[in-house]
């Protein structure tokens, strides 16, 4: 809501109300998209259901195109958006651990809470494991701090790393997403035929 608040269109006092409404809508969309189903989420890794991938890619494309367009129109200044610094060692280690947990439990941290809200017992156990993992991580952090902060690259973006413009990257990403939608649809349709 940043651009609408800074330009005086929305009163800053409405921040929390808007955040609550967006949060409820986001939770509803997660549930309606099947993100509360561990089978649907794990289906991406096993190659039989790509709904989660399509929803994520759609969200990324809409946000990316929207931000580039808003920047072009002067409604938002992308140079003012905070970018987390990249630490390549922790990205790789964290990605492997997250992927393993994803396949093993069928949830990510956010979707496990969606599962809890609709009463899924496996989501409750997964979230319990998540909280235990947070406790273990914080307990051993002094010993793994070198890995956590290893491979520092600063606040780098993909476009800077590749040396291409935002517009070109956005165009290529949209094309790649459309190809991924087509490819996954073909895989899923073949999978349904073999199931019959």
Buried (B, 14 or more C-beta within 10 A) or exposed (E): EEBBBBEEEBEEEEEEEEEEEEEEEEBEEBBEBBBBBBEBBBBBEEEBBBBBBBBBBEEEBEEBBEBBEBBEEEBBEEEEEEEEEBBEBBEEBEEEEEEEBBEEBBBBBEBBBBBBEEEBEBBBBBBEBBEEEEEEEEEEEEEBEEBEEBEEEEEEEEBEEEEEEBEEBBBEBBEEBEEBBEEBEEBBEEBEEEEE
